[in-house]
């Protein structure tokens, strides 16, 4: 097994343990270069719910806080922490139409 494969596998095992501990199904997880990328997808709720879940997961990963990056038609909410010794980026994307639907509901 190459070091790259071993690092990716170790990161995925750490992510699996984190997801089980936090009890959150439906996350999208990618591991690359011993780092983890965890997305809170649209299917997990409203923009406010996803932002809250991102904050909760970020705190569990030891992140300092959330960063909001506005775009032309979306806002990316991101935090960087550590899971099982692996850098972890936790994110959700809030699309403009999500916000519009939430304010009219």
N, CA, C and O atoms as a MOPAC input file, in Angstrom:
PM7 MOZYME 1SCF
protein

 N      0.85400 1    -1.17400 1     0.00000 1
 C      0.00000 1     0.00000 1     0.00000 1
 C      0.89600 1     1.23300 1     0.00000 1
 O      1.86800 1     1.30300 1     0.75200 1
 N      0.56500 1     2.19700 1    -0.84300 1
 C      1.35800 1     3.41600 1    -0.91400 1
 C      0.99600 1     4.34900 1     0.24600 1
 O     -0.08600 1     4.22700 1     0.81900 1
 N      1.89000 1     5.27900 1     0.59800 1
 C      1.56600 1     6.23100 1     1.66800 1
 C      0.31100 1     7.06600 1     1.35900 1
 O     -0.45000 1     7.39700 1     2.26800 1
 N      0.09900 1     7.40300 1     0.08700 1
 C     -1.08500 1     8.18900 1    -0.27200 1
 C     -2.36900 1     7.40100 1    -0.00600 1
 O     -3.34000 1     7.94400 1     0.52200 1
 N     -2.36700 1     6.13100 1    -0.37300 1
 C     -3.54500 1     5.28700 1    -0.14300 1
 C     -3.76500 1     5.09100 1     1.35400 1
 O     -4.89900 1     5.15600 1     1.82900 1
 N     -2.69500 1     4.85300 1     2.09100 1
 C     -2.80500 1     4.66300 1     3.53800 1
 C     -3.33800 1     5.92500 1     4.21800 1
 O     -4.16900 1     5.84100 1     5.12300 1
 N     -2.86500 1     7.08100 1     3.78600 1
 C     -3.33600 1     8.34000 1     4.35900 1
 C     -4.80200 1     8.58200 1     4.07500 1
 O     -5.54600 1     9.01900 1     4.95300 1
 N     -5.22200 1     8.30200 1     2.85300 1
 C     -6.62200 1     8.48300 1     2.48200 1
 C     -7.50300 1     7.52300 1     3.27200 1
 O     -8.55500 1     7.92100 1     3.77100 1
 N     -7.08900 1     6.27000 1     3.39200 1
 C     -7.87500 1     5.28200 1     4.13300 1
 C     -7.98200 1     5.66500 1     5.61000 1
 O     -9.05000 1     5.53800 1     6.20900 1
 N     -6.88800 1     6.12800 1     6.19000 1
 C     -6.90800 1     6.53900 1     7.60100 1
 C     -7.84300 1     7.73200 1     7.79900 1
 O     -8.57100 1     7.79200 1     8.79000 1
 N     -7.82500 1     8.67400 1     6.86400 1
 C     -8.70500 1     9.83800 1     6.96000 1
 C    -10.16800 1     9.41300 1     6.87300 1
 O    -11.00600 1     9.93500 1     7.60900 1
 N    -10.48400 1     8.47400 1     5.98700 1
 C    -11.86100 1     8.00800 1     5.86200 1
 C    -12.31300 1     7.25600 1     7.10900 1
 O    -13.47000 1     7.37900 1     7.51200 1
 N    -11.42800 1     6.48200 1     7.72600 1
 C    -11.78300 1     5.80900 1     8.98300 1
 C    -12.06400 1     6.83700 1    10.08100 1
 O    -13.00500 1     6.68000 1    10.85900 1
 N    -11.24900 1     7.88100 1    10.13800 1
 C    -11.46900 1     8.93900 1    11.12700 1
 C    -12.80300 1     9.64300 1    10.87500 1
 O    -13.52500 1     9.96600 1    11.81800 1
 N    -13.12900 1     9.88100 1     9.60100 1
 C    -14.40600 1    10.52000 1     9.25600 1
 C    -15.57400 1     9.63000 1     9.65200 1
 O    -16.57900 1    10.12200 1    10.16500 1
 N    -15.45600 1     8.33200 1     9.42100 1
 C    -16.53000 1     7.40700 1     9.78800 1
 C    -16.78300 1     7.43900 1    11.29600 1
 O    -17.93300 1     7.46800 1    11.73500 1
 N    -15.72100 1     7.43300 1    12.07700 1
 C    -15.86600 1     7.49400 1    13.53800 1
 C    -16.50500 1     8.81800 1    13.95800 1
 O    -17.35200 1     8.84300 1    14.85100 1
 N    -16.10300 1     9.90600 1    13.32300 1
 C    -16.65400 1    11.23600 1    13.61800 1
 C    -18.15100 1    11.27500 1    13.31600 1
 O    -18.93400 1    11.76800 1    14.12700 1
 N    -18.54800 1    10.76100 1    12.16100 1
 C    -19.96000 1    10.76100 1    11.76100 1
 C    -20.78000 1     9.91500 1    12.73400 1
 O    -21.87300 1    10.31700 1    13.13300 1
 N    -20.26700 1     8.75800 1    13.11600 1
 C    -20.97600 1     7.92000 1    14.08400 1
 C    -21.12700 1     8.64000 1    15.41600 1
 O    -22.20600 1     8.63400 1    16.01000 1
 N    -20.05600 1     9.25700 1    15.88300 1
 C    -20.07800 1     9.95400 1    17.17400 1
 C    -21.05600 1    11.13300 1    17.14600 1
 O    -21.79000 1    11.35500 1    18.11000 1
 N    -21.06600 1    11.89000 1    16.04000 1
 C    -21.93500 1    13.06000 1    15.93500 1
 C    -23.36400 1    12.69100 1    15.55100 1
 O    -24.27900 1    13.49200 1    15.74000 1
 N    -23.56800 1    11.48900 1    15.01700 1
 C    -24.91000 1    11.02000 1    14.69200 1
 C    -25.58200 1    11.77400 1    13.57200 1
 O    -26.77600 1    12.06400 1    13.64700 1
 N    -24.82500 1    12.10200 1    12.51900 1
 C    -25.38100 1    12.87900 1    11.40300 1
 C    -25.30100 1    12.05900 1    10.11600 1
 O    -24.22200 1    11.90700 1     9.54400 1
 N    -26.44100 1    11.53000 1     9.65900 1
 C    -26.43100 1    10.82400 1     8.36900 1
 C    -26.53200 1    11.81500 1     7.21800 1
 O    -26.95300 1    12.95600 1     7.40700 1
 N    -26.14400 1    11.37300 1     6.01800 1
 C    -26.35900 1    12.16800 1     4.81700 1
 C    -25.26100 1    13.13400 1     4.44700 1
 O    -25.39200 1    13.86600 1     3.46500 1
 N    -24.17200 1    13.15800 1     5.21200 1
 C    -23.05600 1    14.04100 1     4.87100 1
 C    -22.33100 1    13.49700 1     3.65300 1
 O    -22.32400 1    12.28800 1     3.42000 1
 N    -21.72400 1    14.37700 1     2.88000 1
 C    -20.87000 1    13.96500 1     1.76000 1
 C    -19.43000 1    14.09600 1     2.22900 1
 O    -19.01000 1    15.16200 1     2.67700 1
 N    -18.68300 1    13.02100 1     2.12500 1
 C    -17.31100 1    12.99900 1     2.63500 1
 C    -16.35000 1    12.61200 1     1.52200 1
 O    -16.57200 1    11.64600 1     0.79200 1
 N    -15.29000 1    13.37900 1     1.41000 1
 C    -14.20400 1    13.08600 1     0.47700 1
 C    -12.90100 1    13.16000 1     1.25300 1
 O    -12.72100 1    14.02700 1     2.10800 1
 N    -12.00800 1    12.25200 1     0.95000 1
 C    -10.67500 1    12.28600 1     1.55600 1
 C     -9.65100 1    12.37200 1     0.43700 1
 O     -9.71800 1    11.63500 1    -0.54600 1
 N     -8.70500 1    13.28300 1     0.60400 1
 C     -7.62600 1    13.42800 1    -0.37300 1
 C     -6.39000 1    13.92700 1     0.35200 1
 O     -6.45800 1    14.87000 1     1.14000 1
 N     -5.27000 1    13.29400 1     0.08400 1
 C     -3.99800 1    13.72300 1     0.66300 1
 C     -4.06600 1    13.79500 1     2.18400 1
 O     -3.53700 1    14.73300 1     2.78000 1
 N     -4.70500 1    12.82600 1     2.81300 1
 C     -4.85300 1    12.73700 1     4.27100 1
 C     -5.70600 1    13.85100 1     4.85700 1
 O     -5.70300 1    14.04900 1     6.07200 1
 N     -6.42700 1    14.57200 1     4.03300 1
 C     -7.33300 1    15.61900 1     4.51300 1
 C     -8.76500 1    15.19300 1     4.22600 1
 O     -9.02400 1    14.39500 1     3.32500 1
 N     -9.68500 1    15.74000 1     5.00600 1
 C    -11.10300 1    15.42600 1     4.85100 1
 C    -11.87500 1    16.64700 1     4.38800 1
 O    -11.59100 1    17.77200 1     4.80100 1
 N    -12.83700 1    16.41900 1     3.54400 1
 C    -13.73600 1    17.46600 1     3.08300 1
 C    -15.14700 1    16.94700 1     3.33300 1
 O    -15.56200 1    15.95100 1     2.74000 1
 N    -15.88500 1    17.62600 1     4.21300 1
 C    -17.22200 1    17.18900 1     4.60500 1
 C    -18.21200 1    18.26500 1     4.19100 1
 O    -18.10200 1    19.42000 1     4.60200 1
 N    -19.18400 1    17.87000 1     3.37000 1
 C    -20.20600 1    18.80600 1     2.91500 1
 C    -21.53300 1    18.48200 1     3.58800 1
 O    -21.94200 1    17.32300 1     3.65700 1
 N    -22.19300 1    19.50900 1     4.07700 1
 C    -23.55900 1    19.40100 1     4.57800 1
 C    -24.44900 1    19.75800 1     3.38600 1
 O    -24.58500 1    20.93800 1     3.06200 1
 N    -25.06000 1    18.76400 1     2.72400 1
 C    -25.78900 1    19.04200 1     1.48700 1
 C    -27.16600 1    19.65400 1     1.72000 1
 O    -27.69500 1    19.63800 1     2.83200 1
 N    -27.72500 1    20.18700 1     0.65500 1
 C    -29.05100 1    20.81100 1     0.67900 1
 C    -30.11800 1    19.89900 1     1.26600 1
 O    -31.03600 1    20.37100 1     1.93600 1
 N    -30.00700 1    18.60500 1     1.02100 1
 C    -31.01600 1    17.64800 1     1.47800 1
 C    -31.15000 1    17.61200 1     2.99800 1
 O    -32.13200 1    17.07800 1     3.51500 1
 N    -30.18500 1    18.16800 1     3.71800 1
 C    -30.22600 1    18.11300 1     5.17700 1
 C    -30.97000 1    19.28000 1     5.81600 1
 O    -30.95500 1    19.42300 1     7.03800 1
 N    -31.61900 1    20.11600 1     5.00900 1
 C    -32.47500 1    21.12000 1     5.62000 1
 C    -32.37000 1    22.49700 1     5.01500 1
 O    -31.75300 1    22.70900 1     3.97100 1
 N    -32.99300 1    23.42100 1     5.70700 1
 C    -33.02800 1    24.82000 1     5.28500 1
 C    -31.63100 1    25.43300 1     5.40200 1
 O    -30.74600 1    24.84100 1     6.02100 1
 N    -31.42900 1    26.59900 1     4.81900 1
 C    -30.13100 1    27.27000 1     4.97500 1
 C    -29.74100 1    27.46000 1     6.44300 1
 O    -28.58700 1    27.24300 1     6.81400 1
 N    -30.69600 1    27.86100 1     7.27200 1
 C    -30.39300 1    28.06200 1     8.69100 1
 C    -30.03200 1    26.74300 1     9.37300 1
 O    -29.11200 1    26.69000 1    10.19000 1
 N    -30.75600 1    25.68800 1     9.03400 1
 C    -30.47200 1    24.37400 1     9.62700 1
 C    -29.09600 1    23.87200 1     9.19800 1
 O    -28.34300 1    23.34000 1    10.01400 1
 N    -28.76900 1    24.04100 1     7.92200 1
 C    -27.46700 1    23.57700 1     7.42700 1
 C    -26.32500 1    24.39800 1     8.01400 1
 O    -25.27000 1    23.85500 1     8.34200 1
 N    -26.53300 1    25.69000 1     8.14500 1
 C    -25.50200 1    26.53100 1     8.75300 1
 C    -25.29700 1    26.13000 1    10.20900 1
 O    -24.16200 1    26.05300 1    10.67800 1
 N    -26.38100 1    25.87600 1    10.91800 1
 C    -26.28200 1    25.42300 1    12.30500 1
 C    -25.58400 1    24.09400 1    12.42800 1
 O    -24.76500 1    23.90200 1    13.32700 1
 N    -25.89600 1    23.16300 1    11.53100 1
 C    -25.24900 1    21.85400 1    11.54800 1
 C    -23.77000 1    21.99200 1    11.20700 1
 O    -22.93400 1    21.31500 1    11.80500 1
 N    -23.44000 1    22.85000 1    10.26200 1
 C    -22.03800 1    23.09600 1     9.92200 1
 C    -21.30100 1    23.64300 1    11.13800 1
 O    -20.17600 1    23.23100 1    11.42000 1
 N    -21.92600 1    24.56000 1    11.85300 1
 C    -21.31300 1    25.12600 1    13.06700 1
 C    -21.11300 1    24.05700 1    14.13300 1
 O    -20.06800 1    24.00600 1    14.78300 1
 N    -22.11300 1    23.20700 1    14.30800 1
 C    -22.00400 1    22.13200 1    15.30800 1
 C    -20.86400 1    21.16700 1    14.97200 1
 O    -20.07000 1    20.80900 1    15.84200 1
 N    -20.78900 1    20.75200 1    13.71300 1
 C    -19.72600 1    19.84000 1    13.29200 1
 C    -18.35900 1    20.52300 1    13.39200 1
 O    -17.37400 1    19.90000 1    13.78800 1
 N    -18.31100 1    21.79200 1    13.03500 1
 C    -17.05800 1    22.54800 1    13.11700 1
 C    -16.57100 1    22.61100 1    14.55500 1
 O    -15.38400 1    22.41700 1    14.81800 1
 N    -17.47200 1    22.88000 1    15.48200 1
 C    -17.08800 1    22.92700 1    16.90100 1
 C    -16.57800 1    21.56900 1    17.36000 1
 O    -15.60100 1    21.49500 1    18.10500 1
 N    -17.22600 1    20.49400 1    16.92400 1
 C    -16.79100 1    19.14800 1    17.29400 1
 C    -15.41400 1    18.81800 1    16.72400 1
 O    -14.67900 1    18.00300 1    17.28200 1
 N    -15.07400 1    19.46100 1    15.60700 1
 C    -13.76800 1    19.25400 1    14.97700 1
 C    -12.73100 1    20.26200 1    15.48000 1
 O    -11.59700 1    20.27800 1    15.00300 1
 N    -13.11900 1    21.09900 1    16.43800 1
 C    -12.17500 1    22.05500 1    17.01900 1
 C    -11.91300 1    23.28300 1    16.17600 1
 O    -10.90600 1    23.96300 1    16.37200 1
 N    -12.79400 1    23.57700 1    15.24600 1
 C    -12.62000 1    24.76700 1    14.39600 1
 C    -12.87200 1    26.03100 1    15.21000 1
 O    -13.68100 1    26.03600 1    16.13800 1
 N    -12.17500 1    27.08900 1    14.85400 1
 C    -12.30500 1    28.36800 1    15.55800 1
 C    -13.65300 1    29.03800 1    15.29700 1
 O    -14.14800 1    29.76700 1    16.15700 1
 N    -14.24500 1    28.81200 1    14.15100 1
 C    -15.51300 1    29.44200 1    13.80700 1
 C    -15.80400 1    29.25900 1    12.33700 1
 O    -15.04300 1    28.61700 1    11.61300 1
 N    -16.91100 1    29.82900 1    11.90400 1
 C    -17.31500 1    29.72200 1    10.50400 1
 C    -16.81100 1    30.91600 1     9.71100 1
 O    -16.72200 1    32.03400 1    10.22000 1
 N    -16.48100 1    30.65100 1     8.44400 1
 C    -16.16000 1    31.71300 1     7.49500 1
 C    -17.26700 1    31.71900 1     6.44600 1
 O    -17.69800 1    30.66600 1     5.97700 1
 N    -17.71200 1    32.89600 1     6.09200 1
 C    -18.73700 1    33.04000 1     5.05200 1
 C    -18.10100 1    33.69500 1     3.84300 1
 O    -17.50300 1    34.76700 1     3.94400 1
 N    -18.23600 1    33.03900 1     2.69600 1
 C    -17.65800 1    33.55400 1     1.46700 1
 C    -18.78700 1    33.78800 1     0.46600 1
 O    -19.30200 1    32.83800 1    -0.12400 1
 N    -19.17300 1    35.05500 1     0.27300 1
 C    -20.25500 1    35.33800 1    -0.67500 1
 C    -19.79800 1    35.14300 1    -2.11600 1
 O    -18.63900 1    35.37300 1    -2.46000 1
 N    -20.72900 1    34.72000 1    -2.93200 1
 C    -20.49000 1    34.57800 1    -4.36100 1
 C    -21.61200 1    35.25800 1    -5.12000 1
 O    -22.49400 1    35.87300 1    -4.52100 1
 N    -21.57800 1    35.14700 1    -6.42700 1
 C    -22.57400 1    35.80800 1    -7.26100 1
 C    -23.97300 1    35.24700 1    -7.03200 1
 O    -24.94600 1    36.00100 1    -7.04600 1
 N    -24.09100 1    33.93300 1    -6.82000 1
 C    -25.41200 1    33.31600 1    -6.65100 1
 C    -25.47500 1    32.36700 1    -5.46900 1
 O    -26.45600 1    31.64300 1    -5.29800 1
 N    -24.41900 1    32.37000 1    -4.64400 1
 C    -24.40500 1    31.50000 1    -3.48700 1
 C    -23.47500 1    32.05300 1    -2.42100 1
 O    -22.65900 1    32.93500 1    -2.68900 1
 N    -23.60600 1    31.53000 1    -1.21400 1
 C    -22.68700 1    31.83800 1    -0.12900 1
 C    -22.14300 1    30.51000 1     0.37000 1
 O    -22.90700 1    29.57700 1     0.61500 1
 N    -20.83700 1    30.41900 1     0.52200 1
 C    -20.22200 1    29.21000 1     1.05200 1
 C    -19.88100 1    29.45100 1     2.50900 1
 O    -19.22700 1    30.43500 1     2.85500 1
 N    -20.33600 1    28.53600 1     3.35900 1
 C    -20.07500 1    28.60800 1     4.78900 1
 C    -19.09500 1    27.48200 1     5.10000 1
 O    -19.39600 1    26.31000 1     4.87300 1
 N    -17.90600 1    27.84300 1     5.62700 1
 C    -16.81700 1    26.88600 1     5.78100 1
 C    -16.13900 1    27.02900 1     7.13200 1
 O    -16.08500 1    28.11400 1     7.71100 1
 N    -15.62700 1    25.91400 1     7.61900 1
 C    -14.78900 1    25.90700 1     8.82300 1
 C    -13.70900 1    24.85800 1     8.62700 1
 O    -13.91600 1    23.86000 1     7.93600 1
 N    -12.56000 1    25.08900 1     9.23600 1
 C    -11.45700 1    24.13100 1     9.15000 1
 C    -11.06300 1    23.70600 1    10.55300 1
 O    -10.76200 1    24.53700 1    11.41000 1
 N    -11.07100 1    22.41000 1    10.77200 1
 C    -10.69800 1    21.84900 1    12.06100 1
 C     -9.85900 1    20.59900 1    11.85900 1
 O     -9.13700 1    20.47200 1    10.87000 1
 N     -9.96300 1    19.68700 1    12.80100 1
 C     -9.18000 1    18.45400 1    12.74100 1
 C    -10.03400 1    17.29100 1    13.23900 1
 O    -10.72200 1    17.39400 1    14.25400 1
 N     -9.97400 1    16.19900 1    12.50900 1
 C    -10.69400 1    14.98200 1    12.87800 1
 C     -9.69100 1    13.84200 1    12.88000 1
 O     -9.13300 1    13.49500 1    11.83900 1
 N     -9.46600 1    13.26900 1    14.03700 1
 C     -8.55100 1    12.13000 1    14.13200 1
 C     -7.16000 1    12.42500 1    13.61800 1
 O     -6.50900 1    11.55200 1    13.04500 1
 N     -6.69800 1    13.64800 1    13.81700 1
 C     -5.36800 1    14.02500 1    13.34900 1
 C     -5.30100 1    14.44200 1    11.89200 1
 O     -4.21500 1    14.70200 1    11.37200 1
 N     -6.43800 1    14.50900 1    11.22900 1
 C     -6.49400 1    14.89200 1     9.81700 1
 C     -7.16500 1    16.25700 1     9.68600 1
 O     -8.16500 1    16.53200 1    10.34900 1
 N     -6.61000 1    17.10400 1     8.83000 1
 C     -7.23100 1    18.40300 1     8.54700 1
 C     -8.62300 1    18.13500 1     8.00100 1
 O     -8.79900 1    17.26700 1     7.14600 1
 N     -9.61100 1    18.87200 1     8.48700 1
 C    -10.98900 1    18.66400 1     8.05800 1
 C    -11.62100 1    20.00000 1     7.67000 1
 O    -11.64000 1    20.94300 1     8.46200 1
 N    -12.12900 1    20.06500 1     6.46400 1
 C    -12.84200 1    21.23600 1     5.97500 1
 C    -14.32000 1    20.85900 1     5.93100 1
 O    -14.71500 1    19.92000 1     5.24000 1
 N    -15.12200 1    21.60200 1     6.67300 1
 C    -16.55700 1    21.32800 1     6.75700 1
 C    -17.27300 1    22.50800 1     6.11700 1
 O    -16.99900 1    23.66300 1     6.44100 1
 N    -18.19900 1    22.20500 1     5.19800 1
 C    -18.78900 1    23.28800 1     4.42100 1
 C    -20.24700 1    23.01400 1     4.06300 1
 O    -20.69500 1    21.86800 1     4.03500 1
 N    -20.96400 1    24.08200 1     3.79500 1
 C    -22.27500 1    23.99800 1     3.16200 1
 C    -22.39300 1    25.18900 1     2.21800 1
 O    -21.74000 1    26.21500 1     2.41000 1
 N    -23.22100 1    25.04100 1     1.21200 1
 C    -23.43400 1    26.11600 1     0.25000 1
 C    -24.88900 1    26.56700 1     0.36600 1
 O    -25.81600 1    25.75900 1     0.30300 1
 N    -25.06100 1    27.86000 1     0.53400 1
 C    -26.39000 1    28.44900 1     0.60500 1
 C    -26.63700 1    29.15300 1    -0.72400 1
 O    -25.99100 1    30.15100 1    -1.04400 1
 N    -27.56800 1    28.62700 1    -1.48000 1
 C    -27.87300 1    29.19800 1    -2.79200 1
 C    -28.88700 1    30.32100 1    -2.64100 1
 O    -29.71800 1    30.29900 1    -1.73300 1
 N    -28.81800 1    31.28200 1    -3.51400 1
 C    -29.70900 1    32.43900 1    -3.46000 1
 C    -31.17800 1    32.00400 1    -3.43300 1
 O    -31.97600 1    32.57500 1    -2.69000 1
 N    -31.53800 1    31.00100 1    -4.23400 1
 C    -32.94400 1    30.56900 1    -4.24600 1
 C    -33.34400 1    29.90100 1    -2.93300 1
 O    -34.52200 1    29.91400 1    -2.57700 1
 N    -32.38300 1    29.31300 1    -2.19800 1
 C    -32.67600 1    28.76000 1    -0.87400 1
 C    -33.11900 1    29.87000 1     0.06600 1
 O    -34.12800 1    29.74800 1     0.76100 1
 N    -32.35800 1    30.94600 1     0.07700 1
 C    -32.68700 1    32.08200 1     0.93900 1
 C    -34.03700 1    32.68300 1     0.56500 1
 O    -34.82200 1    33.04600 1     1.44100 1
 N    -34.30700 1    32.78900 1    -0.73600 1
 C    -35.57800 1    33.36200 1    -1.18300 1
 C    -36.75000 1    32.49500 1    -0.76100 1
 O    -37.78600 1    33.01100 1    -0.34100 1
 N    -36.59700 1    31.17700 1    -0.86900 1
 C    -37.67200 1    30.25700 1    -0.46600 1
 C    -37.89300 1    30.32900 1     1.03600 1
 O    -39.03300 1    30.27600 1     1.49700 1
 N    -36.81000 1    30.45100 1     1.80900 1
 C    -36.94000 1    30.49400 1     3.25100 1
 C    -37.65300 1    31.75900 1     3.71000 1
 O    -38.44000 1    31.71100 1     4.65600 1
 N    -37.39100 1    32.89200 1     3.05600 1
 C    -38.03200 1    34.14500 1     3.48000 1
 C    -39.49200 1    34.23000 1     3.06000 1
 O    -40.26300 1    34.96700 1     3.67400 1
 N    -39.89600 1    33.48100 1     2.00900 1
 C    -41.29100 1    33.50300 1     1.58100 1
 C    -42.11300 1    32.41200 1     2.24900 1
 O    -43.34000 1    32.42100 1     2.14700 1
 N    -41.47800 1    31.48900 1     2.91900 1
 C    -42.21400 1    30.37700 1     3.55500 1
 C    -42.86900 1    30.79600 1     4.85000 1
 O    -43.52200 1    29.98200 1     5.50300 1

